[in-house]
Structures are given as C-alpha cells and as structure tokens.
Amino acid sequence: MNIYESARRSAAELAYPKQSIQIFESLNGRVLDVFQEIEAWDGWRLMHDPATPRETILAVIREIYRSVCWYQPHTTEAAFHMIGRLPKAEVRLMQALAAHKAEEAEHGLWAREDMAKLGENDLAVSSPATFAVSAVWWRIAFHEEPLGYLGAEYLYEQLTAIATRETLPLIEARDLPESELRFVIEHATEDAKHATFLKHHILDIVTRYPGSEIAMQRCLDYFRCVWPLPVWKEAVDRATESVR
C-alpha cells in the first residue's frame, strides 16, 4: 500500500457519518495532490538523485530551514488570532487547538538551531515567497471563517509529515548528519500525530457544523498557493547559487 492509499483509507476507519468522511477525504486528497506536485518538481528529483552532491542536498535543507525561520513565527501568531475567533461555545476546541499550536511555536527555533549547525545564522530579511506565506496567514486570520483554520493547518501538518517521512530514506542512503537534521527527523513522526489530531477535529466539526468544510477548503487552497512549492523553489535557487 502506498502513502496515498494509506492516508485515504485511514479516514474510513473512523466512526463518523459517511458524508463527514467523504468531506475529510476530499480535503485530504487536496494535500496528497500537493505532494504529487512536489514529487514531479525538479527540486525534489534533484534532492533524490544519487548524482547530486551531499553538499548540495544539505544546502537545500539549510535554505528550507531559513525559510521556516522567516515565516513560522508569523503563521503561529496568525493561528492564535484565528483560534481566538472560533465560536465562543467551543471552549474545548479552542483549548485543544491552542495547546497544539503552542507545541508548534518553538519549531522555528529548531530550524534556526539546525541551520546554524549547517554553517549559517543570518536571517537578513524575509524572502518574497515567505513574506507571501505570512501575508496569506494573516489575511486568513482576520477575514476568513475561523473554522477554515483547520483546512490550512491540516495542509501544514499532513504535507510536512509526508515530505519529511519520504526524506528519511534519503538521509540514511546519503549518510547525512542526523545532528543537523533534527527538524526533519522529528517532524516525520510528530507531524503525523498532529495530522491525526487535526483529522479527528475536522471530522467532528464538519459533522456538527454542516457547510464548515467550504471555508476549510478555501483556506487550504489559499495556503497551497504560497506553500510549500514557491518557498522551496526559492530555497533551491539560494542553495544551488551558494554551492557554485
């Protein structure tokens, strides 16, 4: 069973109405479509090409870390704003999502620590693509239906879980230094758990709030327009320029 079939089948095992499961599968399918776009991207093939020098692979990862440092604090703050706009009767939901996002808050620091281990510590100013990520998240936070947050956040967690998990064999095959790749290695397991956490909340919310999936789909699609490929393309350009 490949990763797409596994991810699609897991939702069917949950005890939710059939319509809710179909809604989740549609949302999840959007995420899997993004990963298929990543697999078809030249930069992904560059990373997994045995002929690509290790220094180039590490330079790309370093630049992705730099990108995370640029946008992650802003997406975290925007997320807390959106959680604060949730229906005020949803106290437990607000508590759960706020606790989850609090766990995510330091991940930008993980990226910076790993980036420093790879020889860089200069953040300068945000790149255009990472600036766009921050802008989209704040626009969502202020103007979208607050339950739409679950769609954007699900793309964040599920796509990161898939991409990092698919990078683990590369780390082993190319004998890349694990001490510099904590961010990648830990996200491969942690974000899978977070994606499952969000899946349950999505299924619960679309069951109790019919029609809320429309905002979730919109917010996922807004985020998809600016992340991850635009950000990662910039990272590859910076990395390949630095190793010339």
LUMDOLUM-144117 format. One record per residue (C-alpha): residue number from 1; residue in three letters; x, y, z. Coordinates in nm, 2 decimals. Layout:
BEGIN
{NUM "ala" {X Y Z}};
...
# end
This chain:
BEGIN
{1 "met" {0.00 0.00 0.00}};
{2 "asn" {0.15 0.34 -0.10}};
{3 "ile" {0.13 0.65 0.11}};
{4 "tyr" {-0.17 0.79 -0.08}};
{5 "glu" {-0.38 0.48 -0.03}};
{6 "ser" {-0.29 0.46 0.33}};
{7 "ala" {-0.38 0.82 0.40}};
{8 "arg" {-0.71 0.78 0.22}};
{9 "arg" {-0.81 0.46 0.38}};
{10 "ser" {-0.74 0.57 0.74}};
{11 "ala" {-1.03 0.81 0.74}};
{12 "ala" {-1.28 0.54 0.65}};
{13 "glu" {-1.19 0.36 0.98}};
{14 "leu" {-1.33 0.63 1.19}};
{15 "ala" {-1.69 0.62 1.33}};
{16 "tyr" {-1.82 0.93 1.17}};
{17 "pro" {-2.11 0.98 0.93}};
{18 "lys" {-2.03 0.88 0.57}};
{19 "gln" {-2.07 1.24 0.45}};
{20 "ser" {-1.82 1.37 0.70}};
{21 "ile" {-1.57 1.10 0.60}};
{22 "gln" {-1.62 1.19 0.23}};
{23 "ile" {-1.56 1.56 0.32}};
{24 "phe" {-1.24 1.47 0.50}};
{25 "glu" {-1.12 1.25 0.22}};
{26 "ser" {-1.17 1.54 -0.03}};
{27 "leu" {-0.97 1.77 0.20}};
{28 "asn" {-0.70 1.51 0.24}};
{29 "gly" {-0.70 1.45 -0.13}};
{30 "arg" {-0.60 1.81 -0.19}};
{31 "val" {-0.30 1.76 0.04}};
{32 "leu" {-0.20 1.44 -0.15}};
{33 "asp" {-0.23 1.63 -0.48}};
{34 "val" {0.02 1.89 -0.35}};
{35 "phe" {0.26 1.61 -0.26}};
{36 "gln" {0.23 1.47 -0.61}};
{37 "glu" {0.32 1.81 -0.74}};
{38 "ile" {0.62 1.81 -0.52}};
{39 "glu" {0.73 1.46 -0.65}};
{40 "ala" {0.71 1.59 -1.00}};
{41 "trp" {0.91 1.90 -0.92}};
{42 "asp" {1.27 1.92 -1.04}};
{43 "gly" {1.39 2.02 -0.70}};
{44 "trp" {1.26 1.70 -0.54}};
{45 "arg" {1.42 1.49 -0.81}};
{46 "leu" {1.75 1.69 -0.75}};
{47 "met" {1.74 1.60 -0.38}};
{48 "his" {1.68 1.23 -0.45}};
{49 "asp" {1.92 1.20 -0.75}};
{50 "pro" {2.22 0.98 -0.64}};
{51 "ala" {2.44 1.20 -0.85}};
{52 "thr" {2.36 1.52 -0.65}};
{53 "pro" {2.65 1.61 -0.42}};
{54 "arg" {2.58 1.58 -0.05}};
{55 "glu" {2.68 1.94 0.00}};
{56 "thr" {2.40 2.05 -0.24}};
{57 "ile" {2.14 1.84 -0.05}};
{58 "leu" {2.25 1.99 0.28}};
{59 "ala" {2.25 2.34 0.13}};
{60 "val" {1.89 2.29 0.02}};
{61 "ile" {1.78 2.17 0.36}};
{62 "arg" {1.97 2.46 0.52}};
{63 "glu" {1.78 2.71 0.30}};
{64 "ile" {1.45 2.55 0.38}};
{65 "tyr" {1.53 2.59 0.74}};
{66 "arg" {1.60 2.96 0.67}};
{67 "ser" {1.26 2.99 0.51}};
{68 "val" {1.09 2.83 0.81}};
{69 "cys" {1.26 3.09 1.03}};
{70 "trp" {1.12 3.36 0.81}};
{71 "tyr" {0.75 3.26 0.81}};
{72 "gln" {0.69 3.03 1.11}};
{73 "pro" {0.67 3.29 1.38}};
{74 "his" {0.41 3.48 1.18}};
{75 "thr" {0.19 3.18 1.09}};
{76 "thr" {0.20 3.09 1.46}};
{77 "glu" {0.08 3.43 1.57}};
{78 "ala" {-0.19 3.44 1.30}};
{79 "ala" {-0.31 3.09 1.40}};
{80 "phe" {-0.36 3.20 1.76}};
{81 "his" {-0.56 3.50 1.63}};
{82 "met" {-0.78 3.27 1.43}};
{83 "ile" {-0.83 3.03 1.72}};
{84 "gly" {-0.94 3.33 1.93}};
{85 "arg" {-1.22 3.39 1.67}};
{86 "leu" {-1.37 3.05 1.70}};
{87 "pro" {-1.73 3.02 1.83}};
{88 "lys" {-1.70 3.10 2.20}};
{89 "ala" {-1.91 2.79 2.29}};
{90 "glu" {-1.63 2.58 2.15}};
{91 "val" {-1.41 2.61 2.47}};
{92 "arg" {-1.26 2.26 2.44}};
{93 "leu" {-1.19 2.30 2.07}};
{94 "met" {-1.01 2.63 2.14}};
{95 "gln" {-0.81 2.48 2.43}};
{96 "ala" {-0.71 2.18 2.22}};
{97 "leu" {-0.61 2.38 1.91}};
{98 "ala" {-0.43 2.64 2.12}};
{99 "ala" {-0.23 2.37 2.30}};
{100 "his" {-0.14 2.21 1.97}};
{101 "lys" {-0.02 2.54 1.83}};
{102 "ala" {0.18 2.62 2.14}};
{103 "glu" {0.37 2.30 2.08}};
{104 "glu" {0.44 2.42 1.73}};
{105 "ala" {0.56 2.77 1.85}};
{106 "glu" {0.93 2.67 1.90}};
{107 "his" {0.97 2.48 1.58}};
{108 "gly" {1.11 2.79 1.41}};
{109 "leu" {1.38 2.78 1.68}};
{110 "trp" {1.46 2.41 1.59}};
{111 "ala" {1.50 2.52 1.23}};
{112 "arg" {1.74 2.80 1.33}};
{113 "glu" {1.94 2.57 1.55}};
{114 "asp" {1.98 2.32 1.27}};
{115 "met" {2.06 2.60 1.02}};
{116 "ala" {2.34 2.72 1.25}};
{117 "lys" {2.48 2.36 1.27}};
{118 "leu" {2.49 2.37 0.89}};
{119 "gly" {2.70 2.68 0.90}};
{120 "glu" {2.45 2.97 0.86}};
{121 "asn" {2.28 3.20 1.11}};
{122 "asp" {2.20 3.51 0.90}};
{123 "leu" {1.82 3.56 0.85}};
{124 "ala" {1.85 3.91 0.70}};
{125 "val" {1.50 4.00 0.56}};
{126 "ser" {1.22 3.77 0.46}};
{127 "ser" {1.22 3.64 0.10}};
{128 "pro" {0.92 3.72 -0.13}};
{129 "ala" {0.77 3.37 -0.10}};
{130 "thr" {0.80 3.35 0.27}};
{131 "phe" {0.66 3.71 0.30}};
{132 "ala" {0.36 3.58 0.10}};
{133 "val" {0.31 3.29 0.34}};
{134 "ser" {0.29 3.53 0.63}};
{135 "ala" {0.06 3.76 0.45}};
{136 "val" {-0.18 3.48 0.35}};
{137 "trp" {-0.20 3.35 0.70}};
{138 "trp" {-0.27 3.70 0.85}};
{139 "arg" {-0.54 3.76 0.58}};
{140 "ile" {-0.70 3.42 0.67}};
{141 "ala" {-0.68 3.51 1.04}};
{142 "phe" {-0.86 3.84 1.01}};
{143 "his" {-1.11 3.78 0.73}};
{144 "glu" {-1.19 3.41 0.68}};
{145 "glu" {-1.44 3.20 0.86}};
{146 "pro" {-1.25 3.09 1.17}};
{147 "leu" {-1.33 2.72 1.13}};
{148 "gly" {-1.14 2.74 0.80}};
{149 "tyr" {-0.83 2.74 1.01}};
{150 "leu" {-0.85 2.36 1.02}};
{151 "gly" {-0.80 2.33 0.65}};
{152 "ala" {-0.49 2.54 0.63}};
{153 "glu" {-0.34 2.38 0.94}};
{154 "tyr" {-0.42 2.03 0.81}};
{155 "leu" {-0.22 2.11 0.49}};
{156 "tyr" {0.07 2.24 0.71}};
{157 "glu" {0.08 1.92 0.93}};
{158 "gln" {-0.01 1.64 0.68}};
{159 "leu" {0.21 1.77 0.40}};
{160 "thr" {0.51 1.82 0.63}};
{161 "ala" {0.46 1.47 0.78}};
{162 "ile" {0.46 1.31 0.43}};
{163 "ala" {0.75 1.51 0.29}};
{164 "thr" {0.97 1.46 0.60}};
{165 "arg" {0.89 1.09 0.62}};
{166 "glu" {0.98 1.05 0.25}};
{167 "thr" {1.31 1.23 0.32}};
{168 "leu" {1.42 0.98 0.59}};
{169 "pro" {1.54 0.72 0.34}};
{170 "leu" {1.75 0.99 0.17}};
{171 "ile" {1.92 1.08 0.50}};
{172 "glu" {2.01 0.72 0.55}};
{173 "ala" {2.11 0.65 0.19}};
{174 "arg" {2.34 0.95 0.17}};
{175 "asp" {2.47 0.93 0.53}};
{176 "leu" {2.36 1.28 0.61}};
{177 "pro" {2.44 1.41 0.96}};
{178 "glu" {2.14 1.34 1.19}};
{179 "ser" {2.25 1.61 1.44}};
{180 "glu" {2.19 1.88 1.18}};
{181 "leu" {1.86 1.73 1.07}};
{182 "arg" {1.66 1.72 1.39}};
{183 "phe" {1.39 1.93 1.24}};
{184 "val" {1.33 1.69 0.95}};
{185 "ile" {1.36 1.37 1.16}};
{186 "glu" {1.13 1.47 1.44}};
{187 "his" {0.87 1.62 1.21}};
{188 "ala" {0.84 1.29 1.03}};
{189 "thr" {0.68 1.14 1.34}};
{190 "glu" {0.54 1.44 1.53}};
{191 "asp" {0.35 1.59 1.24}};
{192 "ala" {0.20 1.25 1.16}};
{193 "lys" {0.05 1.26 1.51}};
{194 "his" {-0.06 1.62 1.47}};
{195 "ala" {-0.22 1.54 1.13}};
{196 "thr" {-0.42 1.26 1.30}};
{197 "phe" {-0.52 1.50 1.58}};
{198 "leu" {-0.65 1.75 1.32}};
{199 "lys" {-0.83 1.48 1.12}};
{200 "his" {-1.04 1.40 1.42}};
{201 "his" {-1.13 1.76 1.48}};
{202 "ile" {-1.21 1.82 1.11}};
{203 "leu" {-1.44 1.52 1.11}};
{204 "asp" {-1.61 1.64 1.43}};
{205 "ile" {-1.65 2.00 1.31}};
{206 "val" {-1.79 1.91 0.97}};
{207 "thr" {-2.04 1.68 1.14}};
{208 "arg" {-2.16 1.94 1.39}};
{209 "tyr" {-2.12 2.24 1.16}};
{210 "pro" {-2.25 2.14 0.82}};
{211 "gly" {-2.10 2.36 0.55}};
{212 "ser" {-1.79 2.45 0.75}};
{213 "glu" {-1.58 2.24 0.51}};
{214 "ile" {-1.62 2.52 0.24}};
{215 "ala" {-1.41 2.76 0.45}};
{216 "met" {-1.16 2.47 0.53}};
{217 "gln" {-1.12 2.41 0.16}};
{218 "arg" {-1.08 2.78 0.08}};
{219 "cys" {-0.81 2.82 0.35}};
{220 "leu" {-0.62 2.51 0.24}};
{221 "asp" {-0.63 2.64 -0.12}};
{222 "tyr" {-0.51 2.99 -0.02}};
{223 "phe" {-0.22 2.84 0.17}};
{224 "arg" {-0.14 2.59 -0.11}};
{225 "cys" {-0.09 2.89 -0.35}};
{226 "val" {0.21 3.01 -0.15}};
{227 "trp" {0.34 2.70 0.03}};
{228 "pro" {0.53 2.48 0.00}};
{229 "leu" {0.65 2.48 -0.36}};
{230 "pro" {0.70 2.86 -0.40}};
{231 "val" {0.90 2.87 -0.08}};
{232 "trp" {1.10 2.55 -0.16}};
{233 "lys" {1.18 2.67 -0.51}};
{234 "glu" {1.34 2.99 -0.36}};
{235 "ala" {1.53 2.77 -0.12}};
{236 "val" {1.67 2.55 -0.40}};
{237 "asp" {1.77 2.86 -0.60}};
{238 "arg" {1.96 3.01 -0.30}};
{239 "ala" {2.12 2.67 -0.22}};
{240 "thr" {2.24 2.60 -0.58}};
{241 "glu" {2.38 2.95 -0.60}};
{242 "ser" {2.57 2.91 -0.28}};
{243 "val" {2.75 2.59 -0.38}};
{244 "arg" {2.86 2.70 -0.73}};
# end
